[in-house]
Amino acid sequence: MSTSPLPSSDPQAREDDAWPDSALRAAGPSDTGQPSLVDLIALADERALAASGLGCLDRCLPLLGDDDQVLRPLWVSLADGTAWEGALGEVRGVLGADGSGGAAASGGSGVSGASRGSGAPRGPGADSDAVALARRMLDAVPAARSADSLRTWADGCSAAALQIHRLLDAGNDGVSPLVAAELRRQVRVLELLGGRAGTGGGLRQVLDVSTEGRRVLRAVVSRSRRSVAGAD
């Protein structure tokens, strides 16, 4: 399994900036001989990697605001091949992302901590940690759509999204249904765009998968914040 360390000139920063790890991603269904999520990411092409990372971020959007369509410029860019960097600038402008330590500044996928964009709701405890991870996923989007930078980003987003789901469902021991469902969605996205036999599909189905996951997480986030408000 990989901790997906992000580039930095400072050795301590490299250690601190490593994405969350998840043993779940390295565990494939051995009885069927199918590849693990880590294997799928390693084998994916540029388009599948971009969709994988973007899908993880899309499903975690409820932590960053109420606009479900804010990532649409990036999805459109992925679909028709228009300028990715321009679409990324548009999205960051709406969400108030910094990006100064990440892709926009370096052309790669490094970040130096989570940005505190003005549009992100902040909450206590697990909710606050989850928001920081979602913000970090946005800050780390590569400005250039190269396979190498996208692979690092997609790998990090995969781990971060699973950790976000785990944080928001901390009352469950072991692998909660919320985390297991996110894992299945990540695998499904890569299968849809990876040319695996019998899967078919394309970006439209990837969007459907992400929309379903986003609706689930929005309900979880709303319930969590109502609970916090009630406790206050």
Number of C-alpha atoms within 10 A of each C-alpha: 12 16 16 20 19 22 20 15 7 9 10 9 16 17 14 13 20 19 25 19 19 16 11 17 22 15 14 15 10 9 6 7 8 11 16 17 23 20 15 21 24 14 15 19 18 16 19 28 30 24 27 30 26 25 29 27 28 26 25 29 25 24 26 24 14 13 11 16 11 17 21 14 19 23 21 15 16 20 14 8 11 13 16 19 19 14 20 22 17 17 19 20 12 14 20 18 22 22 27 15 19 25 23 23 15 16 17 24 28 29 29 20 18 22 24 16 19 13 13 22 15 16 15 10 11 16 20 16 18 26 24 21 26 27 27 27 28 29 28 33 31 29 24 19 20 16 16 16 22 27 26 25 28 30 24 26 28 30 24 24 27 23 20 25 22 23 17 20 19 13 9 12 8 9 13 14 13 18 22 14 16 24 19 12 21 25 20 19 28 25 22 20 22 21 14 10 8 8 14 12 15 18 18 11 15 22 18 13 19 25 16 12 20 22 16 17 22 19 11 17 19 13 12 17 14 12 11 14 9 8 7 6
